[in-house]
Amino acid sequence: MAQNDVRYLTPINIEIKKEKYCRFKKSGIRFIDYKDAGFLLKLVNEQGKILPRRLTGTSQKYQTRVNKAIKRARHIAVMPYVGDMLR
């Protein structure tokens, strides 16, 4: 065995990040319906906060549309402003 061989007891964890993509561009969605609360709940965390682009991978154009749809849904009481464990 050569001296420059390095052996590890446990394998090295190499983090492979998932490729982020805009789900709206990929599926061809142009209009985000603010009355569809089930779909909008996927873009909100347990406390009712809107998930940021860096987590969802949504493009800027569609993130503004998502924000507007969620705020409209909250205004007409389709979605709650503050969620106490929504999911």
ROZA-84175 format. One record per atom (N, C-alpha, C, O, CB): x, y, z; chain; residue in three letters; residue number from 1; atom name. Coordinates in steps of 0.2 Angstrom, whole numbers, m for minus. Glycine has a CB too. Example, Ala and Ser with C-alpha at 12.3 -4.5 7.8 and 13.67 -1.06 7.14 Angstrom:
! residues 2
+-------+-------+-------+------+------+-----+------+
!    xx !    yy !    zz ! unit ! code ! pos ! site !
+-------+-------+-------+------+------+-----+------+
!    66 !   m28 !    39 !    A !  ala !   1 !    N !
!    62 !   m22 !    39 !    A !  ala !   1 !   CA !
!    66 !   m16 !    39 !    A !  ala !   1 !    C !
!    71 !   m17 !    42 !    A !  ala !   1 !    O !
!    57 !   m22 !    45 !    A !  ala !   1 !   CB !
!    64 !   m11 !    35 !    A !  ser !   2 !    N !
!    68 !    m5 !    36 !    A !  ser !   2 !   CA !
!    64 !     0 !    39 !    A !  ser !   2 !    C !
!    67 !     6 !    40 !    A !  ser !   2 !    O !
!    70 !    m3 !    29 !    A !  ser !   2 !   CB !
+-------+-------+-------+------+------+-----+------+
This chain:
! residues 87
+-------+-------+-------+------+------+-----+------+
!    xx !    yy !    zz ! unit ! code ! pos ! site !
+-------+-------+-------+------+------+-----+------+
!     4 !    m6 !     0 !    A !  met !   1 !    N !
!     0 !     0 !     0 !    A !  met !   1 !   CA !
!     4 !     6 !     0 !    A !  met !   1 !    C !
!     9 !     7 !     4 !    A !  met !   1 !    O !
!    m5 !     0 !     6 !    A !  met !   1 !   CB !
!     3 !    11 !    m4 !    A !  ala !   2 !    N !
!     7 !    17 !    m5 !    A !  ala !   2 !   CA !
!     5 !    22 !     1 !    A !  ala !   2 !    C !
!     0 !    21 !     4 !    A !  ala !   2 !    O !
!     6 !    20 !   m12 !    A !  ala !   2 !   CB !
!    10 !    26 !     2 !    A !  gln !   3 !    N !
!     8 !    30 !     8 !    A !  gln !   3 !   CA !
!     4 !    36 !     6 !    A !  gln !   3 !    C !
!     1 !    39 !    11 !    A !  gln !   3 !    O !
!    15 !    33 !    10 !    A !  gln !   3 !   CB !
!     3 !    38 !     0 !    A !  asn !   4 !    N !
!    m2 !    43 !    m2 !    A !  asn !   4 !   CA !
!    m9 !    41 !    m3 !    A !  asn !   4 !    C !
!   m13 !    45 !    m4 !    A !  asn !   4 !    O !
!     1 !    47 !    m8 !    A !  asn !   4 !   CB !
!   m10 !    35 !    m2 !    A !  asp !   5 !    N !
!   m17 !    32 !    m2 !    A !  asp !   5 !   CA !
!   m21 !    34 !     5 !    A !  asp !   5 !    C !
!   m18 !    33 !    10 !    A !  asp !   5 !    O !
!   m18 !    25 !    m3 !    A !  asp !   5 !   CB !
!   m26 !    38 !     4 !    A !  val !   6 !    N !
!   m30 !    40 !    10 !    A !  val !   6 !   CA !
!   m37 !    36 !    10 !    A !  val !   6 !    C !
!   m40 !    35 !     5 !    A !  val !   6 !    O !
!   m32 !    47 !    10 !    A !  val !   6 !   CB !
!   m38 !    33 !    16 !    A !  arg !   7 !    N !
!   m44 !    29 !    16 !    A !  arg !   7 !   CA !
!   m48 !    32 !    22 !    A !  arg !   7 !    C !
!   m46 !    34 !    27 !    A !  arg !   7 !    O !
!   m42 !    21 !    18 !    A !  arg !   7 !   CB !
!   m55 !    32 !    21 !    A !  tyr !   8 !    N !
!   m59 !    35 !    26 !    A !  tyr !   8 !   CA !
!   m64 !    29 !    28 !    A !  tyr !   8 !    C !
!   m66 !    24 !    25 !    A !  tyr !   8 !    O !
!   m64 !    40 !    22 !    A !  tyr !   8 !   CB !
!   m65 !    30 !    35 !    A !  leu !   9 !    N !
!   m70 !    25 !    38 !    A !  leu !   9 !   CA !
!   m77 !    25 !    35 !    A !  leu !   9 !    C !
!   m80 !    20 !    34 !    A !  leu !   9 !    O !
!   m70 !    25 !    46 !    A !  leu !   9 !   CB !
!   m79 !    31 !    34 !    A !  thr !  10 !    N !
!   m86 !    33 !    32 !    A !  thr !  10 !   CA !
!   m85 !    36 !    25 !    A !  thr !  10 !    C !
!   m80 !    40 !    24 !    A !  thr !  10 !    O !
!   m90 !    37 !    37 !    A !  thr !  10 !   CB !
!   m89 !    35 !    20 !    A !  pro !  11 !    N !
!   m89 !    39 !    14 !    A !  pro !  11 !   CA !
!   m90 !    46 !    15 !    A !  pro !  11 !    C !
!   m93 !    48 !    19 !    A !  pro !  11 !    O !
!   m94 !    36 !     9 !    A !  pro !  11 !   CB !
!   m86 !    50 !    11 !    A !  ile !  12 !    N !
!   m87 !    57 !    11 !    A !  ile !  12 !   CA !
!   m93 !    59 !     8 !    A !  ile !  12 !    C !
!   m95 !    57 !     3 !    A !  ile !  12 !    O !
!   m81 !    61 !     7 !    A !  ile !  12 !   CB !
!   m97 !    64 !    11 !    A !  asn !  13 !    N !
!  m103 !    66 !     9 !    A !  asn !  13 !   CA !
!  m102 !    72 !     4 !    A !  asn !  13 !    C !
!   m99 !    77 !     6 !    A !  asn !  13 !    O !
!  m107 !    69 !    15 !    A !  asn !  13 !   CB !
!  m104 !    71 !    m2 !    A !  ile !  14 !    N !
!  m103 !    76 !    m7 !    A !  ile !  14 !   CA !
!  m110 !    78 !    m9 !    A !  ile !  14 !    C !
!  m114 !    74 !   m11 !    A !  ile !  14 !    O !
!  m100 !    73 !   m14 !    A !  ile !  14 !   CB !
!  m111 !    84 !    m7 !    A !  glu !  15 !    N !
!  m118 !    87 !    m8 !    A !  glu !  15 !   CA !
!  m120 !    89 !   m15 !    A !  glu !  15 !    C !
!  m116 !    93 !   m18 !    A !  glu !  15 !    O !
!  m119 !    93 !    m3 !    A !  glu !  15 !   CB !
!  m124 !    85 !   m18 !    A !  ile !  16 !    N !
!  m126 !    87 !   m25 !    A !  ile !  16 !   CA !
!  m133 !    91 !   m24 !    A !  ile !  16 !    C !
!  m138 !    88 !   m22 !    A !  ile !  16 !    O !
!  m127 !    80 !   m29 !    A !  ile !  16 !   CB !
!  m133 !    97 !   m26 !    A !  lys !  17 !    N !
!  m139 !   101 !   m26 !    A !  lys !  17 !   CA !
!  m143 !   100 !   m32 !    A !  lys !  17 !    C !
!  m141 !    98 !   m38 !    A !  lys !  17 !    O !
!  m137 !   109 !   m26 !    A !  lys !  17 !   CB !
!  m150 !    99 !   m30 !    A !  lys !  18 !    N !
!  m155 !    98 !   m36 !    A !  lys !  18 !   CA !
!  m155 !   104 !   m40 !    A !  lys !  18 !    C !
!  m154 !   110 !   m38 !    A !  lys !  18 !    O !
!  m162 !    97 !   m33 !    A !  lys !  18 !   CB !
!  m156 !   103 !   m46 !    A !  glu !  19 !    N !
!  m157 !   108 !   m51 !    A !  glu !  19 !   CA !
!  m164 !   112 !   m50 !    A !  glu !  19 !    C !
!  m169 !   109 !   m50 !    A !  glu !  19 !    O !
!  m157 !   106 !   m59 !    A !  glu !  19 !   CB !
!  m164 !   118 !   m49 !    A !  lys !  20 !    N !
!  m170 !   122 !   m48 !    A !  lys !  20 !   CA !
!  m173 !   124 !   m55 !    A !  lys !  20 !    C !
!  m169 !   126 !   m59 !    A !  lys !  20 !    O !
!  m168 !   128 !   m43 !    A !  lys !  20 !   CB !
!  m179 !   124 !   m55 !    A !  tyr !  21 !    N !
!  m182 !   126 !   m61 !    A !  tyr !  21 !   CA !
!  m189 !   130 !   m60 !    A !  tyr !  21 !    C !
!  m192 !   129 !   m54 !    A !  tyr !  21 !    O !
!  m184 !   120 !   m66 !    A !  tyr !  21 !   CB !
!  m191 !   134 !   m64 !    A !  cys !  22 !    N !
!  m198 !   137 !   m63 !    A !  cys !  22 !   CA !
!  m203 !   132 !   m65 !    A !  cys !  22 !    C !
!  m204 !   131 !   m71 !    A !  cys !  22 !    O !
!  m198 !   144 !   m67 !    A !  cys !  22 !   CB !
!  m207 !   130 !   m61 !    A !  arg !  23 !    N !
!  m213 !   125 !   m62 !    A !  arg !  23 !   CA !
!  m218 !   128 !   m67 !    A !  arg !  23 !    C !
!  m221 !   125 !   m70 !    A !  arg !  23 !    O !
!  m216 !   123 !   m56 !    A !  arg !  23 !   CB !
!  m218 !   135 !   m67 !    A !  phe !  24 !    N !
!  m223 !   138 !   m71 !    A !  phe !  24 !   CA !
!  m221 !   138 !   m79 !    A !  phe !  24 !    C !
!  m225 !   137 !   m83 !    A !  phe !  24 !    O !
!  m225 !   145 !   m69 !    A !  phe !  24 !   CB !
!  m215 !   140 !   m80 !    A !  lys !  25 !    N !
!  m212 !   139 !   m87 !    A !  lys !  25 !   CA !
!  m212 !   132 !   m89 !    A !  lys !  25 !    C !
!  m213 !   131 !   m95 !    A !  lys !  25 !    O !
!  m205 !   142 !   m87 !    A !  lys !  25 !   CB !
!  m210 !   128 !   m85 !    A !  lys !  26 !    N !
!  m209 !   121 !   m87 !    A !  lys !  26 !   CA !
!  m216 !   118 !   m89 !    A !  lys !  26 !    C !
!  m217 !   114 !   m94 !    A !  lys !  26 !    O !
!  m206 !   116 !   m82 !    A !  lys !  26 !   CB !
!  m221 !   119 !   m85 !    A !  ser !  27 !    N !
!  m228 !   116 !   m87 !    A !  ser !  27 !   CA !
!  m232 !   121 !   m91 !    A !  ser !  27 !    C !
!  m238 !   119 !   m93 !    A !  ser !  27 !    O !
!  m232 !   115 !   m81 !    A !  ser !  27 !   CB !
!  m230 !   127 !   m93 !    A !  gly !  28 !    N !
!  m233 !   131 !   m97 !    A !  gly !  28 !   CA !
!  m239 !   135 !   m94 !    A !  gly !  28 !    C !
!  m244 !   137 !   m98 !    A !  gly !  28 !    O !
!  m236 !   127 !  m103 !    A !  gly !  28 !   CB !
!  m239 !   136 !   m88 !    A !  ile !  29 !    N !
!  m244 !   140 !   m84 !    A !  ile !  29 !   CA !
!  m243 !   147 !   m86 !    A !  ile !  29 !    C !
!  m238 !   150 !   m84 !    A !  ile !  29 !    O !
!  m244 !   138 !   m77 !    A !  ile !  29 !   CB !
!  m248 !   151 !   m88 !    A !  arg !  30 !    N !
!  m248 !   158 !   m89 !    A !  arg !  30 !   CA !
!  m251 !   162 !   m84 !    A !  arg !  30 !    C !
!  m249 !   167 !   m82 !    A !  arg !  30 !    O !
!  m250 !   160 !   m96 !    A !  arg !  30 !   CB !
!  m257 !   159 !   m82 !    A !  phe !  31 !    N !
!  m261 !   163 !   m77 !    A !  phe !  31 !   CA !
!  m262 !   159 !   m70 !    A !  phe !  31 !    C !
!  m263 !   153 !   m70 !    A !  phe !  31 !    O !
!  m268 !   164 !   m80 !    A !  phe !  31 !   CB !
!  m260 !   163 !   m65 !    A !  ile !  32 !    N !
!  m260 !   159 !   m58 !    A !  ile !  32 !   CA !
!  m267 !   162 !   m55 !    A !  ile !  32 !    C !
!  m268 !   167 !   m54 !    A !  ile !  32 !    O !
!  m254 !   162 !   m54 !    A !  ile !  32 !   CB !
!  m271 !   157 !   m54 !    A !  asp !  33 !    N !
!  m278 !   158 !   m51 !    A !  asp !  33 !   CA !
!  m278 !   159 !   m44 !    A !  asp !  33 !    C !
!  m276 !   155 !   m40 !    A !  asp !  33 !    O !
!  m283 !   152 !   m53 !    A !  asp !  33 !   CB !
!  m280 !   165 !   m42 !    A !  tyr !  34 !    N !
!  m280 !   166 !   m34 !    A !  tyr !  34 !   CA !
!  m285 !   163 !   m31 !    A !  tyr !  34 !    C !
!  m285 !   163 !   m24 !    A !  tyr !  34 !    O !
!  m280 !   174 !   m33 !    A !  tyr !  34 !   CB !
!  m290 !   160 !   m34 !    A !  lys !  35 !    N !
!  m296 !   156 !   m31 !    A !  lys !  35 !   CA !
!  m294 !   149 !   m29 !    A !  lys !  35 !    C !
!  m298 !   146 !   m26 !    A !  lys !  35 !    O !
!  m302 !   157 !   m35 !    A !  lys !  35 !   CB !
!  m288 !   147 !   m32 !    A !  asp !  36 !    N !
!  m286 !   140 !   m31 !    A !  asp !  36 !   CA !
!  m282 !   139 !   m25 !    A !  asp !  36 !    C !
!  m276 !   140 !   m25 !    A !  asp !  36 !    O !
!  m283 !   137 !   m37 !    A !  asp !  36 !   CB !
!  m285 !   139 !   m19 !    A !  ala !  37 !    N !
!  m281 !   139 !   m13 !    A !  ala !  37 !   CA !
!  m277 !   133 !   m12 !    A !  ala !  37 !    C !
!  m271 !   133 !    m9 !    A !  ala !  37 !    O !
!  m286 !   140 !    m7 !    A !  ala !  37 !   CB !
!  m279 !   127 !   m14 !    A !  gly !  38 !    N !
!  m275 !   121 !   m14 !    A !  gly !  38 !   CA !
!  m268 !   122 !   m17 !    A !  gly !  38 !    C !
!  m263 !   120 !   m15 !    A !  gly !  38 !    O !
!  m278 !   115 !   m17 !    A !  gly !  38 !   CB !
!  m268 !   125 !   m23 !    A !  phe !  39 !    N !
!  m261 !   126 !   m27 !    A !  phe !  39 !   CA !
!  m257 !   131 !   m23 !    A !  phe !  39 !    C !
!  m251 !   130 !   m23 !    A !  phe !  39 !    O !
!  m263 !   128 !   m34 !    A !  phe !  39 !   CB !
!  m260 !   137 !   m21 !    A !  leu !  40 !    N !
!  m257 !   142 !   m18 !    A !  leu !  40 !   CA !
!  m254 !   140 !   m11 !    A !  leu !  40 !    C !
!  m249 !   143 !    m9 !    A !  leu !  40 !    O !
!  m261 !   148 !   m17 !    A !  leu !  40 !   CB !
!  m256 !   135 !    m8 !    A !  leu !  41 !    N !
!  m254 !   132 !    m1 !    A !  leu !  41 !   CA !
!  m247 !   129 !    m2 !    A !  leu !  41 !    C !
!  m243 !   128 !     2 !    A !  leu !  41 !    O !
!  m259 !   128 !     2 !    A !  leu !  41 !   CB !
!  m246 !   127 !    m8 !    A !  lys !  42 !    N !
!  m239 !   124 !   m10 !    A !  lys !  42 !   CA !
!  m233 !   129 !   m10 !    A !  lys !  42 !    C !
!  m228 !   127 !    m9 !    A !  lys !  42 !    O !
!  m239 !   120 !   m16 !    A !  lys !  42 !   CB !
!  m235 !   135 !   m11 !    A !  leu !  43 !    N !
!  m230 !   141 !   m11 !    A !  leu !  43 !   CA !
!  m230 !   145 !    m5 !    A !  leu !  43 !    C !
!  m227 !   150 !    m5 !    A !  leu !  43 !    O !
!  m232 !   145 !   m17 !    A !  leu !  43 !   CB !
!  m233 !   142 !     1 !    A !  val !  44 !    N !
!  m233 !   145 !     7 !    A !  val !  44 !   CA !
!  m230 !   140 !    12 !    A !  val !  44 !    C !
!  m232 !   134 !    12 !    A !  val !  44 !    O !
!  m240 !   148 !     9 !    A !  val !  44 !   CB !
!  m227 !   143 !    17 !    A !  asn !  45 !    N !
!  m224 !   138 !    23 !    A !  asn !  45 !   CA !
!  m230 !   137 !    28 !    A !  asn !  45 !    C !
!  m235 !   139 !    27 !    A !  asn !  45 !    O !
!  m218 !   141 !    26 !    A !  asn !  45 !   CB !
!  m228 !   133 !    33 !    A !  glu !  46 !    N !
!  m233 !   131 !    38 !    A !  glu !  46 !   CA !
!  m236 !   137 !    42 !    A !  glu !  46 !    C !
!  m242 !   137 !    44 !    A !  glu !  46 !    O !
!  m230 !   127 !    43 !    A !  glu !  46 !   CB !
!  m232 !   143 !    42 !    A !  gln !  47 !    N !
!  m234 !   149 !    46 !    A !  gln !  47 !   CA !
!  m238 !   153 !    42 !    A !  gln !  47 !    C !
!  m241 !   158 !    44 !    A !  gln !  47 !    O !
!  m228 !   152 !    49 !    A !  gln !  47 !   CB !
!  m239 !   152 !    35 !    A !  gly !  48 !    N !
!  m242 !   156 !    31 !    A !  gly !  48 !   CA !
!  m238 !   161 !    27 !    A !  gly !  48 !    C !
!  m241 !   166 !    23 !    A !  gly !  48 !    O !
!  m248 !   160 !    34 !    A !  gly !  48 !   CB !
!  m231 !   161 !    28 !    A !  lys !  49 !    N !
!  m227 !   165 !    24 !    A !  lys !  49 !   CA !
!  m226 !   163 !    17 !    A !  lys !  49 !    C !
!  m225 !   157 !    16 !    A !  lys !  49 !    O !
!  m220 !   166 !    28 !    A !  lys !  49 !   CB !
!  m225 !   168 !    12 !    A !  ile !  50 !    N !
!  m224 !   166 !     5 !    A !  ile !  50 !   CA !
!  m217 !   164 !     5 !    A !  ile !  50 !    C !
!  m212 !   167 !     7 !    A !  ile !  50 !    O !
!  m225 !   172 !     1 !    A !  ile !  50 !   CB !
!  m215 !   158 !     1 !    A !  leu !  51 !    N !
!  m209 !   155 !     1 !    A !  leu !  51 !   CA !
!  m205 !   160 !    m4 !    A !  leu !  51 !    C !
!  m208 !   162 !   m10 !    A !  leu !  51 !    O !
!  m209 !   148 !    m2 !    A !  leu !  51 !   CB !
!  m198 !   161 !    m3 !    A !  pro !  52 !    N !
!  m195 !   165 !    m8 !    A !  pro !  52 !   CA !
!  m192 !   161 !   m14 !    A !  pro !  52 !    C !
!  m193 !   155 !   m14 !    A !  pro !  52 !    O !
!  m188 !   168 !    m4 !    A !  pro !  52 !   CB !
!  m190 !   165 !   m19 !    A !  arg !  53 !    N !
!  m188 !   162 !   m25 !    A !  arg !  53 !   CA !
!  m182 !   158 !   m24 !    A !  arg !  53 !    C !
!  m182 !   153 !   m28 !    A !  arg !  53 !    O !
!  m186 !   168 !   m30 !    A !  arg !  53 !   CB !
!  m178 !   159 !   m20 !    A !  arg !  54 !    N !
!  m172 !   155 !   m19 !    A !  arg !  54 !   CA !
!  m173 !   148 !   m17 !    A !  arg !  54 !    C !
!  m169 !   143 !   m18 !    A !  arg !  54 !    O !
!  m167 !   158 !   m14 !    A !  arg !  54 !   CB !
!  m179 !   147 !   m13 !    A !  leu !  55 !    N !
!  m181 !   140 !   m11 !    A !  leu !  55 !   CA !
!  m185 !   137 !   m16 !    A !  leu !  55 !    C !
!  m185 !   131 !   m17 !    A !  leu !  55 !    O !
!  m185 !   141 !    m5 !    A !  leu !  55 !   CB !
!  m190 !   140 !   m20 !    A !  thr !  56 !    N !
!  m194 !   137 !   m24 !    A !  thr !  56 !   CA !
!  m191 !   137 !   m31 !    A !  thr !  56 !    C !
!  m193 !   132 !   m35 !    A !  thr !  56 !    O !
!  m201 !   141 !   m25 !    A !  thr !  56 !   CB !
!  m187 !   141 !   m33 !    A !  gly !  57 !    N !
!  m184 !   141 !   m40 !    A !  gly !  57 !   CA !
!  m188 !   145 !   m45 !    A !  gly !  57 !    C !
!  m187 !   144 !   m51 !    A !  gly !  57 !    O !
!  m183 !   134 !   m42 !    A !  gly !  57 !   CB !
!  m194 !   148 !   m43 !    A !  thr !  58 !    N !
!  m198 !   152 !   m47 !    A !  thr !  58 !   CA !
!  m195 !   158 !   m50 !    A !  thr !  58 !    C !
!  m191 !   161 !   m47 !    A !  thr !  58 !    O !
!  m204 !   154 !   m44 !    A !  thr !  58 !   CB !
!  m196 !   159 !   m57 !    A !  ser !  59 !    N !
!  m193 !   165 !   m60 !    A !  ser !  59 !   CA !
!  m196 !   171 !   m57 !    A !  ser !  59 !    C !
!  m201 !   171 !   m54 !    A !  ser !  59 !    O !
!  m194 !   165 !   m68 !    A !  ser !  59 !   CB !
!  m193 !   177 !   m58 !    A !  gln !  60 !    N !
!  m195 !   183 !   m55 !    A !  gln !  60 !   CA !
!  m202 !   185 !   m58 !    A !  gln !  60 !    C !
!  m206 !   188 !   m54 !    A !  gln !  60 !    O !
!  m190 !   189 !   m57 !    A !  gln !  60 !   CB !
!  m203 !   184 !   m64 !    A !  lys !  61 !    N !
!  m209 !   186 !   m67 !    A !  lys !  61 !   CA !
!  m215 !   182 !   m64 !    A !  lys !  61 !    C !
!  m220 !   185 !   m62 !    A !  lys !  61 !    O !
!  m209 !   184 !   m75 !    A !  lys !  61 !   CB !
!  m214 !   176 !   m63 !    A !  tyr !  62 !    N !
!  m220 !   172 !   m60 !    A !  tyr !  62 !   CA !
!  m220 !   173 !   m52 !    A !  tyr !  62 !    C !
!  m225 !   172 !   m49 !    A !  tyr !  62 !    O !
!  m219 !   165 !   m61 !    A !  tyr !  62 !   CB !
!  m214 !   174 !   m49 !    A !  gln !  63 !    N !
!  m214 !   176 !   m42 !    A !  gln !  63 !   CA !
!  m219 !   182 !   m40 !    A !  gln !  63 !    C !
!  m222 !   182 !   m35 !    A !  gln !  63 !    O !
!  m207 !   176 !   m39 !    A !  gln !  63 !   CB !
!  m218 !   187 !   m44 !    A !  thr !  64 !    N !
!  m223 !   193 !   m43 !    A !  thr !  64 !   CA !
!  m230 !   191 !   m44 !    A !  thr !  64 !    C !
!  m234 !   193 !   m40 !    A !  thr !  64 !    O !
!  m221 !   198 !   m47 !    A !  thr !  64 !   CB !
!  m231 !   187 !   m49 !    A !  arg !  65 !    N !
!  m238 !   184 !   m50 !    A !  arg !  65 !   CA !
!  m241 !   180 !   m44 !    A !  arg !  65 !    C !
!  m247 !   181 !   m42 !    A !  arg !  65 !    O !
!  m239 !   181 !   m57 !    A !  arg !  65 !   CB !
!  m236 !   176 !   m42 !    A !  val !  66 !    N !
!  m238 !   172 !   m36 !    A !  val !  66 !   CA !
!  m240 !   176 !   m30 !    A !  val !  66 !    C !
!  m245 !   175 !   m26 !    A !  val !  66 !    O !
!  m232 !   167 !   m34 !    A !  val !  66 !   CB !
!  m235 !   181 !   m28 !    A !  asn !  67 !    N !
!  m236 !   185 !   m23 !    A !  asn !  67 !   CA !
!  m243 !   189 !   m23 !    A !  asn !  67 !    C !
!  m247 !   189 !   m18 !    A !  asn !  67 !    O !
!  m231 !   190 !   m22 !    A !  asn !  67 !   CB !
!  m244 !   191 !   m29 !    A !  lys !  68 !    N !
!  m251 !   195 !   m30 !    A !  lys !  68 !   CA !
!  m257 !   190 !   m29 !    A !  lys !  68 !    C !
!  m262 !   192 !   m26 !    A !  lys !  68 !    O !
!  m251 !   198 !   m37 !    A !  lys !  68 !   CB !
!  m256 !   184 !   m32 !    A !  ala !  69 !    N !
!  m262 !   179 !   m31 !    A !  ala !  69 !   CA !
!  m263 !   178 !   m24 !    A !  ala !  69 !    C !
!  m269 !   177 !   m22 !    A !  ala !  69 !    O !
!  m260 !   173 !   m35 !    A !  ala !  69 !   CB !
!  m257 !   176 !   m20 !    A !  ile !  70 !    N !
!  m258 !   175 !   m13 !    A !  ile !  70 !   CA !
!  m261 !   180 !    m9 !    A !  ile !  70 !    C !
!  m265 !   179 !    m5 !    A !  ile !  70 !    O !
!  m251 !   173 !   m10 !    A !  ile !  70 !   CB !
!  m259 !   187 !   m11 !    A !  lys !  71 !    N !
!  m262 !   192 !    m7 !    A !  lys !  71 !   CA !
!  m269 !   194 !    m9 !    A !  lys !  71 !    C !
!  m273 !   196 !    m4 !    A !  lys !  71 !    O !
!  m257 !   199 !    m9 !    A !  lys !  71 !   CB !
!  m271 !   192 !   m15 !    A !  arg !  72 !    N !
!  m278 !   193 !   m17 !    A !  arg !  72 !   CA !
!  m282 !   188 !   m13 !    A !  arg !  72 !    C !
!  m288 !   189 !   m11 !    A !  arg !  72 !    O !
!  m279 !   192 !   m24 !    A !  arg !  72 !   CB !
!  m279 !   181 !   m13 !    A !  ala !  73 !    N !
!  m283 !   176 !   m10 !    A !  ala !  73 !   CA !
!  m284 !   177 !    m2 !    A !  ala !  73 !    C !
!  m289 !   176 !     1 !    A !  ala !  73 !    O !
!  m279 !   169 !   m11 !    A !  ala !  73 !   CB !
!  m279 !   180 !     1 !    A !  arg !  74 !    N !
!  m280 !   182 !     8 !    A !  arg !  74 !   CA !
!  m285 !   188 !     9 !    A !  arg !  74 !    C !
!  m289 !   188 !    14 !    A !  arg !  74 !    O !
!  m273 !   184 !    11 !    A !  arg !  74 !   CB !
!  m285 !   192 !     4 !    A !  his !  75 !    N !
!  m290 !   198 !     5 !    A !  his !  75 !   CA !
!  m297 !   196 !     4 !    A !  his !  75 !    C !
!  m301 !   198 !     8 !    A !  his !  75 !    O !
!  m288 !   203 !    m1 !    A !  his !  75 !   CB !
!  m298 !   191 !     0 !    A !  ile !  76 !    N !
!  m305 !   189 !    m1 !    A !  ile !  76 !   CA !
!  m307 !   183 !     4 !    A !  ile !  76 !    C !
!  m312 !   179 !     3 !    A !  ile !  76 !    O !
!  m307 !   187 !    m8 !    A !  ile !  76 !   CB !
!  m302 !   181 !     8 !    A !  ala !  77 !    N !
!  m303 !   176 !    14 !    A !  ala !  77 !   CA !
!  m303 !   169 !    11 !    A !  ala !  77 !    C !
!  m307 !   165 !    14 !    A !  ala !  77 !    O !
!  m309 !   177 !    17 !    A !  ala !  77 !   CB !
!  m300 !   168 !     5 !    A !  val !  78 !    N !
!  m299 !   161 !     3 !    A !  val !  78 !   CA !
!  m293 !   157 !     7 !    A !  val !  78 !    C !
!  m293 !   151 !     8 !    A !  val !  78 !    O !
!  m298 !   161 !    m5 !    A !  val !  78 !   CB !
!  m288 !   161 !     8 !    A !  met !  79 !    N !
!  m282 !   159 !    12 !    A !  met !  79 !   CA !
!  m282 !   163 !    18 !    A !  met !  79 !    C !
!  m283 !   169 !    18 !    A !  met !  79 !    O !
!  m276 !   159 !     8 !    A !  met !  79 !   CB !
!  m279 !   160 !    24 !    A !  pro !  80 !    N !
!  m278 !   164 !    30 !    A !  pro !  80 !   CA !
!  m272 !   169 !    29 !    A !  pro !  80 !    C !
!  m267 !   167 !    26 !    A !  pro !  80 !    O !
!  m278 !   160 !    36 !    A !  pro !  80 !   CB !
!  m272 !   174 !    33 !    A !  tyr !  81 !    N !
!  m266 !   178 !    33 !    A !  tyr !  81 !   CA !
!  m260 !   175 !    37 !    A !  tyr !  81 !    C !
!  m255 !   174 !    35 !    A !  tyr !  81 !    O !
!  m267 !   185 !    36 !    A !  tyr !  81 !   CB !
!  m262 !   172 !    43 !    A !  val !  82 !    N !
!  m258 !   169 !    48 !    A !  val !  82 !   CA !
!  m260 !   162 !    48 !    A !  val !  82 !    C !
!  m266 !   161 !    50 !    A !  val !  82 !    O !
!  m257 !   173 !    55 !    A !  val !  82 !   CB !
!  m256 !   157 !    47 !    A !  gly !  83 !    N !
!  m258 !   150 !    47 !    A !  gly !  83 !   CA !
!  m255 !   147 !    54 !    A !  gly !  83 !    C !
!  m249 !   148 !    55 !    A !  gly !  83 !    O !
!  m256 !   146 !    41 !    A !  gly !  83 !   CB !
!  m259 !   144 !    57 !    A !  asp !  84 !    N !
!  m256 !   140 !    63 !    A !  asp !  84 !   CA !
!  m256 !   133 !    61 !    A !  asp !  84 !    C !
!  m260 !   129 !    62 !    A !  asp !  84 !    O !
!  m261 !   141 !    69 !    A !  asp !  84 !   CB !
!  m250 !   131 !    58 !    A !  met !  85 !    N !
!  m249 !   124 !    55 !    A !  met !  85 !   CA !
!  m254 !   123 !    50 !    A !  met !  85 !    C !
!  m258 !   118 !    51 !    A !  met !  85 !    O !
!  m249 !   119 !    61 !    A !  met !  85 !   CB !
!  m253 !   126 !    44 !    A !  leu !  86 !    N !
!  m258 !   125 !    38 !    A !  leu !  86 !   CA !
!  m258 !   118 !    36 !    A !  leu !  86 !    C !
!  m263 !   115 !    34 !    A !  leu !  86 !    O !
!  m256 !   130 !    33 !    A !  leu !  86 !   CB !
!  m252 !   115 !    35 !    A !  arg !  87 !    N !
!  m252 !   108 !    32 !    A !  arg !  87 !   CA !
!  m252 !   103 !    38 !    A !  arg !  87 !    C !
!  m252 !    97 !    36 !    A !  arg !  87 !    O !
!  m245 !   107 !    29 !    A !  arg !  87 !   CB !
+-------+-------+-------+------+------+-----+------+
